[in-house]
Amino acid sequence: MAKPSRAKVKKLQSEAMGAAADRKAEKAASRIAQIHGAVDEDAYADVDGVWREIGLAAPARRALIDDGLYKISDLRKVSLAALKELHGMGPNAIRILVAEMKKQDIQFRN
């Protein structure tokens, strides 16, 4: 098998580096969109009705849904400490959730 020419090797390297740079730029753009709040709200709109009704802010609703918690009774599955660790859960959201759980006589997992 013939050894590829130096020009061909250089061309292949530049194509590979260009593709890597494109992937890196796409990943950075995605990260920037997440940081600046460009989240697809439609994906959450179908399942966040319960959380919206009790007055939770969007970051808290998304955090609960991303963790697989779709209704108040699902909060039995997690501890208060684990809930506080979720990104997007602030003190106001915790206060609202605890109040709703007390109304329905539900407790966090120990």
N, C-alpha and C positions, 0 to 999 in steps of 0.2 A: 504494500500500500504506500502510495506516495505521500510524502510529508507536505502538509498544506503550506502555501506560500506565506511569507511574512505579512503581506498586505491582507490576505484572507484572515489570518489570525487576528490582526489588528481590527479589521472590520467586525468580526464576530465579537471581540471584546467590547467594542464600542456599542454594538447593539445590545449586548447583555447589560452593560452599565446604564444605557438609556432606559431599558425596561425596568431595571431596579429603581432608577430615579423616578420613573412614572408611578411605580407601586408605592414608593415612599411618599410622594406628593399626594397621592390619593388617600393614603392612610392619614396623613397630616390634615388634609381637608376634612375628613370624617371626624377626626378628633376635635378640630376647631368648631365644627357644626355642633357637636355634643356640648362643648364648653359654653358656647354662646346661645344655647337653648334652641337650636334648630332641630327639634325632635319631632318625629312624625306623630302628631297628636291623634290622628285618626286610628292608629293602632291601639291606643289606650281607650278611646272613646266608647268602644263596645263593652268594655269590662269594668270601667271605673265608676259606674253609676252609683253604687252604694257609698263609695268614698266621697263622691261629689255631693251627694245628698247631705252628708253630715258636716260638710264644709271644710274638707281637707284641701290644702294647696296642691297644685299640680306636681311639684317634686315629691311630696309625700305619697301622693296617689301612685305615681310611677314606681316609687321604691317598693311599695306594698305589692303592686301587680308583678313587678319583676321578681319578687321573692315568692310568688305563688299564693298570695293572700288576696282573695277576691271579695270576701265579706267579713263582717265582724266576727262571726263564729270561727273563722279560720285563725283568728288571733290566739286561740287556745293552743295552737301548734308551736308558738314561739314564746320565748321569755321576754321580759321587759328589757333586759340588758341587750339581747339580740336585736330587738326592735330599735333601740336607741343607736345601734351600730350602723343601721342602714343609711346609705347616703341619701340625703333629702329629708330625713326625719328630724325635725327640729322640736324644740320644747312645746310649741303651740300644737303641733300635730300629735305629740304624745299626750298632751293634756286632753285634747278632743277625743282621742281613742280611748283613754282611760275612763273618761266620763261616759262614753257610749257603752263601754263594757260593763260599767257599774249599773247602767240602766237595764241592761239585758242579763245581769247576774252571771257574767262570764269572767273567768280569771285567766291570767297568763300562765304559761307553763313554768314550772319551777326550775 
